[in-house]
Amino acid sequence: MISLTKIEKELNDYFRVKELPEDPAFSRFIPMVYDPIGFDWRSFFEEDFVQRFNGVMMRGSETVKTVYLAVFPTDEVLESFIQQAEEGDLLFMHHPLLMECGDPRGASGRGFVPIKEQYIHQLKEKKLSVYTCHVPMDYHDELSTGLAIAEALDAKVTDRFLPYKNTGYVGLIATIQETNTKTLAHKLRDIFAIPYLDFEGVHHEQIEKVAIVAGCGDSVEAMKDAEDRGVQAYITGEVHCHIDNEYGQKKYKEMMNYVPITNMSLMGVSHSSSEFLVMKTQMKKWFEDHFPSVNVRLLHQHKWWL
């Protein structure tokens, strides 16, 4: 077991959380989902978190025996954590909100939705802690959502692209051992434990250069940039936006206008699964190396496309 204060400091230092005044995404999305329902999130969440939107979001007891790793606070993840955890245990996630991204072969998603109030109260009552690390984990130069994918593909990173809100680059350009679209797609399904890809574009018999963007990679501008750099396959969480609102429909239309003219294989492995890989590999090892006395457990989602 270890103190939450020590874990917090090492995470903050490693991901340079204090260098980012506020997370560009969740400084918008958290008020957007909680304010309309009248939930006083500023009182429930830690004072520093409501300024930065990264770091300790909820603080429980000081002694941590087990750290649980997840991507989104889905009902399934929160119920599993609350049921399994002991007082003081920590849930480390990439996102402080659930994002329903939609299923390319199923139902559309609702976008960002709040954590149900009942779970927030249960976390408080059981004195559990929650730490989230969003953008700092996307552009970190040693441990990141994108680098975990490159590592799984045994890829050599040669460049970075896709600047995000003046924080850093969240996209990677990399070379891989020569393959083809069919073989690469099969390998991605195995790595990310998904039944199918969100696929568009063309099939290549020879692929040696890829772009990697974990999470939302449905940016036509970024895809064009990657293609101009000689990329043959663009690997991301989402090729299409399957969110059922005006924004989602606009993004989907933009992508469908681009699909007929691209010469890349566009491969989506789901937002959730693309970002869970870093938890499964790099982040689990990081916690085990830094805090050998703490147990580390993964909280998988039953369904990665949601």
VMD Tcl script that draws the C-alpha trace (Angstrom):
set ca {
  {0.00 0.00 0.00}
  {1.06 3.59 -0.59}
  {-0.24 7.08 0.11}
  {-2.52 8.77 -2.40}
  {-0.46 11.95 -1.97}
  {2.68 10.18 -3.19}
  {0.87 8.63 -6.18}
  {-0.67 11.99 -7.02}
  {2.69 13.78 -6.94}
  {4.44 11.21 -9.13}
  {1.62 11.18 -11.67}
  {1.47 14.98 -11.74}
  {5.24 15.21 -12.21}
  {5.48 12.48 -14.83}
  {2.65 13.78 -17.01}
  {3.51 17.43 -16.25}
  {-0.10 18.07 -15.28}
  {0.67 21.41 -13.62}
  {2.14 22.78 -16.87}
  {-1.31 22.70 -18.49}
  {-3.59 25.41 -17.03}
  {-6.70 23.51 -18.10}
  {-7.56 20.57 -20.31}
  {-8.80 22.09 -23.60}
  {-11.49 19.45 -24.05}
  {-12.89 18.73 -20.63}
  {-12.82 22.34 -19.46}
  {-15.69 22.63 -21.96}
  {-17.33 19.23 -21.79}
  {-17.69 18.88 -18.01}
  {-19.66 22.13 -17.58}
  {-21.56 21.29 -20.79}
  {-22.99 18.06 -19.38}
  {-23.34 18.85 -15.67}
  {-24.60 22.45 -15.65}
  {-27.83 21.72 -17.58}
  {-28.84 19.01 -15.10}
  {-28.11 21.22 -12.09}
  {-25.40 19.00 -10.60}
  {-22.96 20.96 -8.42}
  {-19.83 19.29 -9.81}
  {-17.58 22.06 -8.50}
  {-18.41 21.03 -4.93}
  {-18.07 17.28 -5.50}
  {-14.80 17.35 -7.45}
  {-11.41 18.44 -6.08}
  {-10.63 22.17 -6.16}
  {-7.57 21.80 -8.39}
  {-9.44 19.48 -10.75}
  {-12.20 22.00 -11.40}
  {-9.47 24.38 -12.59}
  {-7.32 21.97 -14.61}
  {-9.69 19.08 -15.43}
  {-6.78 16.66 -15.00}
  {-5.42 15.07 -11.82}
  {-7.22 13.90 -8.69}
  {-10.90 14.33 -9.44}
  {-12.24 12.75 -6.24}
  {-10.18 12.20 -3.10}
  {-10.95 9.33 -0.76}
  {-8.92 7.86 2.08}
  {-5.16 8.37 1.96}
  {-4.00 4.74 1.88}
  {-4.15 3.04 -1.53}
  {-3.96 -0.75 -1.74}
  {-5.12 -1.26 -5.33}
  {-5.10 0.92 -8.44}
  {-7.74 0.18 -11.08}
  {-7.19 1.23 -14.70}
  {-9.91 2.14 -17.22}
  {-10.60 4.53 -20.10}
  {-14.16 5.77 -19.65}
  {-16.35 5.91 -16.53}
  {-19.01 3.65 -18.02}
  {-21.69 2.26 -15.71}
  {-19.99 -1.14 -16.02}
  {-16.57 0.24 -15.04}
  {-17.89 2.25 -12.09}
  {-20.01 -0.59 -10.76}
  {-17.06 -2.98 -10.97}
  {-14.76 -0.50 -9.22}
  {-17.20 0.33 -6.45}
  {-17.97 -3.34 -5.87}
  {-14.37 -4.61 -5.89}
  {-12.46 -1.71 -4.32}
  {-11.62 -1.26 -0.68}
  {-11.63 2.09 1.11}
  {-8.88 4.32 -0.30}
  {-8.41 2.48 -3.60}
  {-7.81 4.52 -6.75}
  {-9.45 4.50 -10.17}
  {-7.11 5.91 -12.82}
  {-8.82 6.82 -16.12}
  {-8.12 8.67 -19.34}
  {-11.52 10.40 -19.35}
  {-13.57 11.99 -16.55}
  {-16.77 11.63 -18.60}
  {-18.29 8.83 -20.63}
  {-18.33 9.47 -24.36}
  {-20.79 7.37 -26.32}
  {-19.14 7.34 -29.73}
  {-21.52 4.97 -31.47}
  {-21.09 1.62 -33.18}
  {-20.33 1.49 -36.93}
  {-22.52 -1.62 -37.11}
  {-24.98 -0.71 -34.40}
  {-26.60 2.16 -32.54}
  {-25.38 5.74 -32.69}
  {-23.94 7.34 -29.56}
  {-25.10 10.35 -27.55}
  {-21.67 11.95 -27.22}
  {-20.53 13.04 -23.75}
  {-22.80 12.07 -20.89}
  {-22.35 12.73 -17.14}
  {-21.43 10.17 -14.53}
  {-24.66 9.19 -12.82}
  {-25.04 10.97 -9.51}
  {-25.64 7.70 -7.66}
  {-22.13 6.53 -8.54}
  {-20.55 9.79 -7.43}
  {-22.26 9.45 -4.05}
  {-21.18 5.81 -3.75}
  {-17.57 6.75 -4.50}
  {-17.72 9.39 -1.77}
  {-19.38 7.07 0.73}
  {-16.82 4.33 0.20}
  {-13.95 6.88 0.37}
  {-12.55 5.94 -3.05}
  {-10.37 8.14 -5.23}
  {-10.45 8.97 -8.93}
  {-7.58 10.41 -10.99}
  {-7.96 11.26 -14.69}
  {-5.30 12.21 -17.21}
  {-6.52 13.25 -20.64}
  {-4.44 15.41 -23.02}
  {-1.16 14.99 -21.07}
  {-1.38 11.26 -21.76}
  {-2.09 11.83 -25.46}
  {1.03 13.88 -26.24}
  {3.53 12.59 -23.67}
  {6.90 11.73 -25.23}
  {7.47 8.46 -23.32}
  {4.11 6.98 -22.34}
  {1.03 7.81 -24.37}
  {-2.08 6.43 -26.00}
  {-0.41 6.64 -29.40}
  {2.96 5.25 -28.34}
  {1.23 2.20 -26.85}
  {-0.25 1.46 -30.28}
  {3.11 1.94 -31.98}
  {4.68 -0.43 -29.45}
  {2.04 -3.11 -30.10}
  {2.70 -2.84 -33.84}
  {6.47 -2.93 -33.33}
  {6.50 0.37 -35.25}
  {9.31 2.90 -35.37}
  {8.04 6.45 -34.79}
  {9.60 8.85 -37.28}
  {7.54 12.01 -36.84}
  {4.60 13.61 -35.04}
  {1.60 15.46 -36.45}
  {-1.84 16.73 -35.49}
  {-1.18 19.55 -33.00}
  {-3.86 19.78 -30.34}
  {-4.85 23.21 -28.98}
  {-1.22 24.36 -28.60}
  {-0.49 21.59 -26.11}
  {1.45 19.05 -28.17}
  {1.19 16.60 -31.06}
  {-1.28 13.74 -30.59}
  {-0.60 11.94 -33.89}
  {2.37 9.73 -34.79}
  {3.91 8.82 -38.14}
  {5.68 5.45 -38.03}
  {7.20 2.74 -40.17}
  {6.25 -0.92 -39.76}
  {7.39 -4.22 -41.20}
  {5.92 -4.58 -44.69}
  {2.36 -5.89 -44.64}
  {-0.95 -5.42 -46.46}
  {-4.36 -4.06 -45.53}
  {-5.96 -7.45 -44.89}
  {-3.16 -8.68 -42.64}
  {-2.91 -5.38 -40.77}
  {-6.67 -5.32 -40.19}
  {-6.53 -8.84 -38.74}
  {-3.64 -7.85 -36.48}
  {-5.51 -4.77 -35.24}
  {-8.61 -6.82 -34.42}
  {-6.41 -9.12 -32.32}
  {-4.53 -6.31 -30.56}
  {-7.66 -4.38 -29.63}
  {-9.96 -7.38 -29.04}
  {-12.67 -6.05 -31.33}
  {-14.93 -8.02 -33.70}
  {-14.60 -5.59 -36.63}
  {-13.02 -2.33 -37.74}
  {-14.59 0.92 -38.83}
  {-13.02 0.75 -42.29}
  {-12.97 3.10 -45.26}
  {-10.57 3.86 -48.11}
  {-8.55 1.52 -50.27}
  {-6.81 -1.84 -49.78}
  {-3.03 -1.91 -50.21}
  {-0.88 -4.91 -51.02}
  {2.10 -3.11 -49.52}
  {2.00 -1.02 -46.34}
  {5.15 0.23 -44.65}
  {4.15 3.66 -43.34}
  {1.26 4.34 -40.97}
  {-0.29 7.19 -39.03}
  {-1.52 6.57 -35.47}
  {-4.12 8.71 -33.71}
  {-5.73 7.19 -30.62}
  {-9.28 8.22 -29.77}
  {-11.02 10.68 -32.10}
  {-9.07 10.63 -35.33}
  {-11.95 11.59 -37.59}
  {-10.26 14.73 -38.89}
  {-10.15 15.07 -42.66}
  {-7.48 17.75 -42.36}
  {-5.25 15.43 -40.29}
  {-5.82 12.56 -42.70}
  {-4.84 14.71 -45.67}
  {-1.71 15.79 -43.82}
  {-0.79 12.16 -43.15}
  {-1.46 11.17 -46.75}
  {0.77 14.00 -47.98}
  {3.56 12.49 -45.83}
  {3.31 9.18 -47.66}
  {1.16 7.29 -45.15}
  {-0.60 4.21 -46.53}
  {-2.71 3.25 -43.50}
  {-4.30 5.59 -40.95}
  {-4.97 3.82 -37.65}
  {-7.28 5.55 -35.19}
  {-10.09 5.05 -32.70}
  {-12.80 6.40 -34.95}
  {-12.85 6.90 -38.70}
  {-16.43 8.11 -38.60}
  {-18.27 10.12 -35.99}
  {-21.33 8.04 -35.09}
  {-22.80 10.53 -32.62}
  {-26.48 11.22 -33.22}
  {-26.59 15.01 -33.27}
  {-25.91 17.90 -35.64}
  {-22.17 17.82 -34.95}
  {-21.96 14.08 -35.60}
  {-23.88 14.34 -38.85}
  {-21.64 17.18 -40.03}
  {-18.47 15.21 -39.25}
  {-19.82 12.09 -40.93}
  {-20.65 14.02 -44.09}
  {-17.18 15.60 -44.19}
  {-15.59 12.16 -43.94}
  {-17.79 10.65 -46.62}
  {-16.78 13.45 -48.97}
  {-13.13 12.56 -48.33}
  {-13.40 8.77 -48.49}
  {-13.73 8.49 -52.31}
  {-10.55 10.50 -52.91}
  {-8.19 9.08 -50.29}
  {-5.49 6.60 -51.19}
  {-5.11 5.34 -47.61}
  {-6.59 2.44 -45.69}
  {-8.60 4.14 -42.91}
  {-8.85 1.82 -39.91}
  {-10.91 2.56 -36.79}
  {-10.47 0.27 -33.78}
  {-12.99 2.03 -31.45}
  {-12.32 5.05 -29.26}
  {-12.40 3.04 -26.05}
  {-10.18 0.18 -27.15}
  {-7.64 2.44 -28.85}
  {-7.05 4.19 -25.52}
  {-7.36 1.15 -23.24}
  {-4.21 -0.35 -24.75}
  {-1.98 2.17 -22.94}
  {-3.62 1.13 -19.66}
  {-3.14 -2.56 -20.42}
  {0.52 -2.23 -21.33}
  {2.41 0.95 -20.47}
  {0.33 2.35 -17.61}
  {0.02 -0.95 -15.76}
  {3.78 -1.41 -15.95}
  {4.35 2.19 -14.84}
  {2.34 1.68 -11.66}
  {3.99 -1.69 -10.97}
  {7.47 -0.21 -11.43}
  {6.84 2.92 -9.36}
  {4.70 1.36 -6.61}
  {5.59 -2.35 -6.24}
  {3.52 -2.68 -3.07}
  {0.29 -1.67 -4.83}
  {-1.95 -4.09 -6.70}
  {-2.89 -3.02 -10.25}
  {-6.06 -4.25 -11.92}
  {-7.59 -3.58 -15.32}
  {-11.27 -2.78 -15.75}
  {-12.22 -3.94 -19.23}
  {-15.38 -2.87 -21.00}
  {-17.65 -5.69 -22.13}
  {-18.32 -3.81 -25.37}
  {-15.66 -1.55 -26.92}
  {-17.94 -0.07 -29.58}
  {-20.47 2.05 -27.65}
}
mol new
graphics top color blue
foreach p $ca { graphics top sphere $p radius 0.5 }
foreach p [lrange $ca 0 end-1] q [lrange $ca 1 end] { graphics top cylinder $p $q radius 0.2 }
display resetview
